[in-house]
Every structure is written in structure tokens, then in C-alpha cells.
């Protein structure tokens, strides 16, 4: 198994989604990921296999998806960028939390660590506009090392269930 943290933008999108579920102690299956991202399940399987080969996930077909310590570290770094940009967009563009998230999702992968570090010095908040924790650069790998798996299935909001039965 090749272990590298070099990701494409698409792979980063999948890893962030899985990390967010892990943060909330939720489990995502291939079908759940396909529905959320608007892609076909075989496409999800392909990306999960790539993330597994890079040491970021443990994935076997029809088994639960587990994020590794390396995956937590890499995804935490990606979400740090995303959430700091959400704070910036909410402040500068006066966006709602949802709009700030959408804007950050469009550009977060392309921002350098230097730019994000500069923004984090300007905005010293520890949470993004939607209330999620912003990982600290030196502590991207959280103390939650008792397990790296995500124990339960995703629970969708009632609004989501109405839209996507």
C-alpha cells in the first residue's frame, strides 16, 4: 500500500465528507456518499479505493469505511482551510453560514498554508460560522485516538429525507 497525502481536489472532497461524518460519530456508506455528492456508487468505490491506497482510509467493499490517523490529519488540515475561509467569507462578503460554506468549498483546496495561516492570525476564532470547531494547525490530529472508525450510519435531517427519500 502506497502511503502519500497528495490528493486531487476530488479526493479531498470525499475525504472531507468522511471526516465530517467521523467528527459527528456517523458512518457513511458508499450509497450515502453517492447521494450526497450526486455521483454514481461505482465512482465512490473508485475514489475510496484510491484513498485506501494512499493510507487515508481503510476500505473494503461492503464493509464500513474507517478513516486512518493519517486521514484524520490530512482531512483536519483541509477542514481547517475550509472553516477559516468560511469565517473570512462571512465577515468580508457578509454571507450566511450556508453561503460561506459554499464559497469556501469552491476555493479551499487552492489556498496555500501561508494564506490560511495569515487569515487565522486575523480571525482568531475557534469556530466557523456554522459552529464547527476549527482545527489548530499544531493539533490537526485530535486527541480522539481511541478509535479511528465511524461507528454508526448517517442520520439525515428530516428536510434531507423529504428531498431524497
C-alpha positions as CSV (number, residue, x, y, z in Angstrom):
1,X,0.0,0.0,0.0
2,X,1.4,3.3,-1.1
3,X,1.2,6.0,1.6
4,X,1.0,9.6,0.5
5,X,-1.1,12.6,1.4
6,X,-1.0,14.0,-2.2
7,X,-4.6,14.5,-3.2
8,X,-6.6,15.6,-6.1
9,X,-9.4,18.1,-5.5
10,X,-12.0,15.4,-5.9
11,X,-10.3,13.0,-3.5
12,X,-10.1,15.9,-1.0
13,X,-13.8,16.4,-1.3
14,X,-14.5,12.8,-0.4
15,X,-12.0,12.8,2.5
16,X,-13.6,16.0,4.0
17,X,-17.0,14.4,3.8
18,X,-15.9,11.3,5.5
19,X,-14.0,13.3,8.2
20,X,-17.1,15.4,8.9
21,X,-19.1,12.2,9.5
22,X,-16.3,11.0,11.7
23,X,-16.4,14.3,13.7
24,X,-20.1,13.7,14.3
25,X,-19.6,10.0,15.1
26,X,-21.6,9.0,12.0
27,X,-20.9,6.3,9.4
28,X,-21.2,6.9,5.7
29,X,-21.8,4.1,3.2
30,X,-21.0,4.2,-0.5
31,X,-24.6,4.8,-1.3
32,X,-24.8,7.7,1.2
33,X,-21.7,9.3,-0.3
34,X,-23.0,8.9,-3.8
35,X,-26.3,10.5,-2.9
36,X,-24.7,13.4,-1.0
37,X,-22.2,14.2,-3.8
38,X,-24.6,13.5,-6.7
39,X,-22.4,10.7,-8.3
40,X,-22.9,7.1,-9.1
41,X,-21.8,4.4,-6.4
42,X,-19.1,2.9,-8.7
43,X,-17.4,6.4,-8.8
44,X,-17.5,6.5,-5.0
45,X,-15.9,3.0,-4.8
46,X,-13.2,4.1,-7.2
47,X,-12.2,7.1,-5.1
48,X,-12.5,5.2,-1.8
49,X,-10.1,2.6,-3.2
50,X,-7.6,5.4,-4.1
51,X,-7.9,7.0,-0.6
52,X,-7.3,3.5,0.8
53,X,-4.2,3.0,-1.3
54,X,-2.9,6.4,0.0
55,X,-3.3,5.2,3.6
56,X,-6.1,7.7,4.4
57,X,-8.9,5.2,4.8
58,X,-9.4,1.5,5.4
59,X,-11.9,0.4,2.8
60,X,-13.2,-3.0,1.7
61,X,-16.3,-3.3,-0.4
62,X,-19.5,-3.9,1.7
63,X,-17.6,-3.1,4.9
64,X,-17.5,0.0,7.0
65,X,-15.2,2.9,5.9
66,X,-12.6,3.7,8.6
67,X,-10.6,6.9,8.5
68,X,-6.9,6.4,9.5
69,X,-4.8,8.6,11.7
70,X,-3.1,9.9,8.5
71,X,-6.6,10.5,7.0
72,X,-7.7,12.4,10.1
73,X,-4.5,14.6,10.0
74,X,-4.9,15.3,6.2
75,X,-8.7,15.9,6.4
76,X,-8.2,18.1,9.5
77,X,-5.8,20.3,7.6
78,X,-8.3,20.5,4.7
79,X,-11.2,21.4,7.0
80,X,-9.0,23.9,8.8
81,X,-8.6,25.7,5.4
82,X,-12.3,25.4,4.7
83,X,-13.5,26.7,8.0
84,X,-11.1,29.6,8.2
85,X,-12.3,30.6,4.7
86,X,-15.9,30.4,5.9
87,X,-15.1,32.9,8.7
88,X,-13.4,35.2,6.1
89,X,-16.3,35.0,3.6
90,X,-18.9,35.5,6.4
91,X,-17.0,38.6,7.5
92,X,-16.0,40.2,4.2
93,X,-18.9,39.2,2.0
94,X,-21.5,39.2,4.8
95,X,-22.5,35.7,3.7
96,X,-24.9,33.4,5.7
97,X,-23.1,30.3,7.1
98,X,-24.5,28.2,4.2
99,X,-23.3,30.7,1.6
100,X,-19.9,31.0,3.3
101,X,-19.6,27.2,3.2
102,X,-20.5,27.1,-0.5
103,X,-17.9,29.8,-1.3
104,X,-15.2,28.1,0.8
105,X,-16.0,24.8,-0.9
106,X,-15.2,26.4,-4.3
107,X,-11.7,27.6,-3.4
108,X,-10.4,25.9,-0.2
109,X,-8.3,23.3,-2.0
110,X,-6.4,26.0,-3.8
111,X,-5.4,28.2,-0.8
112,X,-1.8,27.9,0.4
113,X,-0.9,27.1,4.1
114,X,0.7,30.6,4.2
115,X,-2.5,32.3,3.2
116,X,-4.6,30.3,5.6
117,X,-2.1,31.0,8.4
118,X,-2.3,34.7,7.7
119,X,-6.1,34.6,7.8
120,X,-6.1,32.6,11.0
121,X,-4.0,35.3,12.6
122,X,-6.5,37.9,11.6
123,X,-9.5,35.8,12.6
124,X,-8.6,34.2,15.9
125,X,-12.0,32.5,16.3
126,X,-12.1,28.8,17.1
127,X,-15.3,28.0,15.3
128,X,-16.7,28.6,11.8
129,X,-20.0,30.4,11.2
130,X,-21.9,27.2,11.4
131,X,-20.4,26.4,14.9
132,X,-17.9,23.7,13.9
133,X,-14.5,23.6,15.6
134,X,-11.6,24.9,13.5
135,X,-8.6,22.6,14.0
136,X,-5.5,24.4,15.3
137,X,-2.6,24.0,12.9
138,X,-0.3,22.3,15.5
139,X,-3.1,20.0,16.7
140,X,-4.8,18.9,13.5
141,X,-4.6,15.3,14.7
142,X,-7.1,15.3,17.5
143,X,-6.9,13.5,20.8
144,X,-9.7,11.2,19.6
145,X,-7.3,8.4,19.1
146,X,-9.4,5.8,21.0
147,X,-10.8,4.8,17.6
148,X,-10.5,5.9,14.0
149,X,-13.6,4.3,12.8
150,X,-17.0,5.9,12.4
151,X,-19.4,3.7,14.4
152,X,-22.9,4.4,13.1
153,X,-24.8,5.1,9.8
154,X,-25.5,8.6,8.7
155,X,-28.7,10.2,10.1
156,X,-30.1,12.7,7.7
157,X,-32.3,15.6,8.8
158,X,-36.0,15.4,8.1
159,X,-35.6,18.0,5.4
160,X,-33.0,15.9,3.7
161,X,-35.2,12.8,4.0
162,X,-38.1,14.7,2.3
163,X,-35.9,15.7,-0.6
164,X,-34.1,12.4,-1.0
165,X,-36.4,9.6,0.1
